[in-house]
Amino acid sequence: MPDRRDFFKSVAGATAGMFVSRGFVDAGARSLQATPSKRREVFVGRKRVKVIDVHCHCVVPEVADVVKGTSLASNADGGGGRGGGGNSNVLGPARLQIMDEQGLDMQALSINGYWWYAADRDLARRIVQVQNEGLAKWVAAHPDRFVAFASVALQHPDLAAEQLEDGVKRLGLRGASIGGHVNGENLSAPKYDPFWAKAAELGVRSSCIPVAPTIFSRTAPCADGAISATSSATRSKRPTFFPA
């Protein structure tokens, strides 16, 4: 008589493959995991599948030094304190441990909040540089576990275009994460054309995927926007925008 493990494997066998988020993996992998190992493994039927978390926020702690003494200082650590303070968004060894426990093979990283939209041009340039270089350094150290999306200072559209190009071409980031408005201004305003033109020049593709309510396209920004990742983003050398 088949046991419970065989039952779940047979039920799951009809599914060819999957990409799942944190919540799904945490709930589903309990019944689909293989023999216990350092990294939880997820199977569909008898096939080991790669699990990619497509919506992962993070904090580059070094940015706190850039904004120290400014009105933006309280935003830089993502609420977890300068050294992390238990904040799992801070990039560090604990993040890999959590991923292994949850059965996540890869994460697509982005920095959320867009608090740097309030910065003047010089400060915004320095904030984004530290964030993007921090992301690139982390990805380079763990290329089999992470990809990342650049930050851009969208309140300065021409600067944002430069940052997008630098992030993609020099740092190897997969695109950019942006807010759905800039200090209340719609992203379809003509002033943002330099940024969208650069995105088009870099070959950014638009696709539709309902992974979150905070996703935009180049031609039709949503009320709240971000760029997220799917399997194509993790495999392609091109950045990818996904509109909701």
Secondary structure, 3 states (H helix, E strand, C coil): CCCHHHHHHHHHCCCCCCCCCHHHHHHHHHHHECCCCCCCCEEECCEEECCEEEEEECECCCHHHHHCCCCCHHHCCCCCCCCCCCCCCECCHHHHHHHHHHCCCEEEEECCCCHHHHCCHHHHHHHHHHHHHHHHHHHHHCCCCEEECEECCCCCHHHHHHHHHHHHHHCCCCCEECCCEECCEECCCHHHHHHHHHHHHCCCEECCCCCCCCCCCCCCCCCCCCCCCCHHHHHCCCCEECCC
